Amino acid sequence: MFQKQESILSENKKTATLLITCPDQLGLVAGLSNFLLRYSANILHADQHIDGEEGLFLMRVEWDLANFTVSREHFSEIFQPFAAQYQMKWQLVYSEDETRVAIFVSKTDHCLVDILHRYRNQELNCQIPIIVSNHSEVKKIAEFFEIPLFVISNGSQDKLTRERQQLELLKKHQIKLIVLARYMQILSPEFVDQYPNQIINIHHSFLPAFIGAKPYHQAFERGVKLIGATSHYVTKDLDEGPIIAQDVARITHRDSIDDLLRKGRDLEKLVLSRTLRWHLENRILNYGKKTVVFE
């Protein structure tokens, strides 16, 4: 398997990142800042958002671990009483822990190639131990990047059996995040339940417009002047998971279906790679049907 060189990310300071969601109330920022100061945390980045309609406070705070006096083993014990005062839902992650990612792909390979190129160039703080496909067309790409490809074809057995094999494979390789890089299959609710908010999909339209198959053809038929690409977390409802990122390209009456497909592929690559990086850097907070992205 291809081994990354020493990542440029590893040259940065070792940090911890805390993601918080709780009811909005007075004293949250001051209280958290004082808590971290008490244990010698040097805050590097802090960003927050208040959803006035929902009455929610959301925050991302990252600090240098060099002088931090609380070990990861004891952080929960020490922080939880403070968090309980504010009814916080929270998650703590460490920069030195690389997420293990599986890429699912069908025949269309542009998103796969883009992610693997960025991975090889050390842009993504993760490990990609496997690629999963229902076709063998991407075999040469997997071989070039020296990442094992597992082909579980649609005709080999029923959907339930295929997904059971996939889940066993993911468990064996300790996968924490699944990226659907134009994987043209619908995952069952039972599969999705195993990876809540840990499956990222790229949809080749500006959702919620043109859901389902062949959205560029639908857009062409409607004569739209903008096409888009949308990344979102996968839920049980097709193409209705929380949206993470979107981008658009202008088109004119002179653009053919092939032009739309070409421009769309460029959008899909950028939106998906951007989303993957944000997820790996713990910049996304889910709440309800929405996300907050701390760029």
ChimeraX attribute file (.defattr): number of C-alpha atoms within 10 A of each C-alpha:
attribute: neighborCount
match mode: 1-to-1
recipient: residues
	/A:1	12
	/A:2	14
	/A:3	12
	/A:4	12
	/A:5	9
	/A:6	9
	/A:7	16
	/A:8	12
	/A:9	14
	/A:10	12
	/A:11	8
	/A:12	11
	/A:13	13
	/A:14	15
	/A:15	19
	/A:16	20
	/A:17	22
	/A:18	17
	/A:19	21
	/A:20	18
	/A:21	22
	/A:22	19
	/A:23	17
	/A:24	18
	/A:25	11
	/A:26	9
	/A:27	10
	/A:28	17
	/A:29	14
	/A:30	9
	/A:31	14
	/A:32	15
	/A:33	16
	/A:34	13
	/A:35	15
	/A:36	17
	/A:37	13
	/A:38	11
	/A:39	12
	/A:40	17
	/A:41	22
	/A:42	17
	/A:43	17
	/A:44	12
	/A:45	11
	/A:46	15
	/A:47	14
	/A:48	16
	/A:49	15
	/A:50	15
	/A:51	12
	/A:52	9
	/A:53	6
	/A:54	11
	/A:55	11
	/A:56	15
	/A:57	19
	/A:58	23
	/A:59	22
	/A:60	23
	/A:61	20
	/A:62	22
	/A:63	22
	/A:64	19
	/A:65	19
	/A:66	12
	/A:67	11
	/A:68	17
	/A:69	13
	/A:70	16
	/A:71	10
	/A:72	12
	/A:73	8
	/A:74	9
	/A:75	12
	/A:76	15
	/A:77	10
	/A:78	13
	/A:79	15
	/A:80	14
	/A:81	11
	/A:82	14
	/A:83	18
	/A:84	11
	/A:85	9
	/A:86	17
	/A:87	14
	/A:88	17
	/A:89	14
	/A:90	17
	/A:91	13
	/A:92	16
	/A:93	15
	/A:94	17
	/A:95	21
	/A:96	15
	/A:97	12
	/A:98	15
	/A:99	19
	/A:100	19
	/A:101	24
	/A:102	23
	/A:103	24
	/A:104	23
	/A:105	25
	/A:106	21
	/A:107	14
	/A:108	16
	/A:109	16
	/A:110	15
	/A:111	24
	/A:112	25
	/A:113	17
	/A:114	16
	/A:115	24
	/A:116	21
	/A:117	14
	/A:118	13
	/A:119	19
	/A:120	15
	/A:121	13
	/A:122	17
	/A:123	16
	/A:124	25
	/A:125	21
	/A:126	21
	/A:127	16
	/A:128	25
	/A:129	20
	/A:130	21
	/A:131	21
	/A:132	25
	/A:133	23
	/A:134	21
	/A:135	16
	/A:136	15
	/A:137	15
	/A:138	21
	/A:139	16
	/A:140	11
	/A:141	15
	/A:142	21
	/A:143	13
	/A:144	10
	/A:145	16
	/A:146	14
	/A:147	18
	/A:148	16
	/A:149	20
	/A:150	18
	/A:151	19
	/A:152	17
	/A:153	16
	/A:154	13
	/A:155	9
	/A:156	10
	/A:157	11
	/A:158	10
	/A:159	15
	/A:160	12
	/A:161	11
	/A:162	16
	/A:163	17
	/A:164	13
	/A:165	13
	/A:166	18
	/A:167	15
	/A:168	11
	/A:169	16
	/A:170	20
	/A:171	11
	/A:172	9
	/A:173	15
	/A:174	14
	/A:175	20
	/A:176	15
	/A:177	23
	/A:178	23
	/A:179	24
	/A:180	26
	/A:181	26
	/A:182	22
	/A:183	22
	/A:184	16
	/A:185	12
	/A:186	12
	/A:187	16
	/A:188	15
	/A:189	12
	/A:190	12
	/A:191	16
	/A:192	15
	/A:193	13
	/A:194	11
	/A:195	15
	/A:196	13
	/A:197	18
	/A:198	19
	/A:199	21
	/A:200	25
	/A:201	25
	/A:202	28
	/A:203	27
	/A:204	24
	/A:205	28
	/A:206	20
	/A:207	18
	/A:208	10
	/A:209	12
	/A:210	17
	/A:211	16
	/A:212	12
	/A:213	12
	/A:214	12
	/A:215	20
	/A:216	21
	/A:217	16
	/A:218	17
	/A:219	20
	/A:220	17
	/A:221	10
	/A:222	9
	/A:223	13
	/A:224	14
	/A:225	14
	/A:226	15
	/A:227	23
	/A:228	25
	/A:229	24
	/A:230	24
	/A:231	29
	/A:232	24
	/A:233	23
	/A:234	28
	/A:235	22
	/A:236	16
	/A:237	11
	/A:238	12
	/A:239	22
	/A:240	15
	/A:241	21
	/A:242	20
	/A:243	22
	/A:244	26
	/A:245	19
	/A:246	22
	/A:247	17
	/A:248	18
	/A:249	14
	/A:250	12
	/A:251	17
	/A:252	12
	/A:253	9
	/A:254	6
	/A:255	15
	/A:256	13
	/A:257	14
	/A:258	11
	/A:259	14
	/A:260	21
	/A:261	18
	/A:262	11
	/A:263	18
	/A:264	20
	/A:265	18
	/A:266	14
	/A:267	22
	/A:268	27
	/A:269	20
	/A:270	17
	/A:271	22
	/A:272	30
	/A:273	24
	/A:274	17
	/A:275	24
	/A:276	23
	/A:277	17
	/A:278	18
	/A:279	18
	/A:280	19
	/A:281	20
	/A:282	21
	/A:283	21
	/A:284	19
	/A:285	19
	/A:286	16
	/A:287	13
	/A:288	8
	/A:289	10
	/A:290	14
	/A:291	18
	/A:292	18
	/A:293	19
	/A:294	18
	/A:295	8
